[in-house]
């Protein structure tokens, strides 16, 4: 909530208003008058017991969601910080992360999104990808707990459209095991990639599709229909 050291201007309450909150007290807030309409909701000028002003929505005041100008939460954070404990630790970590984001100024960059997505896959059990990564033991090197280290190690070679891949799909995310890959390289590196024995050569389904001028879906369909690998690859597609 925005706090003010000087009183915001009070406006005349519209005739259509059904409730005038002026003079009411909600927690530490005393309503001084009508402030204005924002997003079709009324806001009110309030004086807090601490001496500062704020302009909360009327429905927040009535519901008991706005009881101070924000000074109560600020004081609670201060006390937690001084006393220590789990809540204080989380508060410090939160502020530390925000401070780091401000320092590297990359929080909206593609590389920062890559880093956060990597951490979600490996660390967040609620992520839909967790079972395929963290759930099967894929970890992140300790140095990459900090975005600055990840940026230093992986910024070189990155360009739009590339994805973060691992050389060994069963090992952790680290500088030594990671590289930037195209979409087709990512497909080849998946744990469920299909490999074919083509005349003694082992090719991924994607590689075989590119070499024989077919789609991977076409080859997969033919093989599921009982075609031999040789027939599936060497029969010209009717759509070609």
ABEGO torsion letter per residue (X at the ends): XBBBABBBBBBBBBAABABBABGBBBEABBBAEBAEBBGGBBBBBBBBAAGBBBBBBAAAAAAGABABAGAAAAAAAAAAAAAEEAAAAAAAAAAAAAAAAAAAGAAABAAAAAAAAAAAAAABAABAAAAABAAAGBBBBAAAABAAAAAAAAABGBBBGBBBBBABAABBBBAAABBBBBAAAAAAABAABBBBBBGGBBBBAAAAAAAAGBBAAAAAAAAAAGBBAAAAAABBBAAX
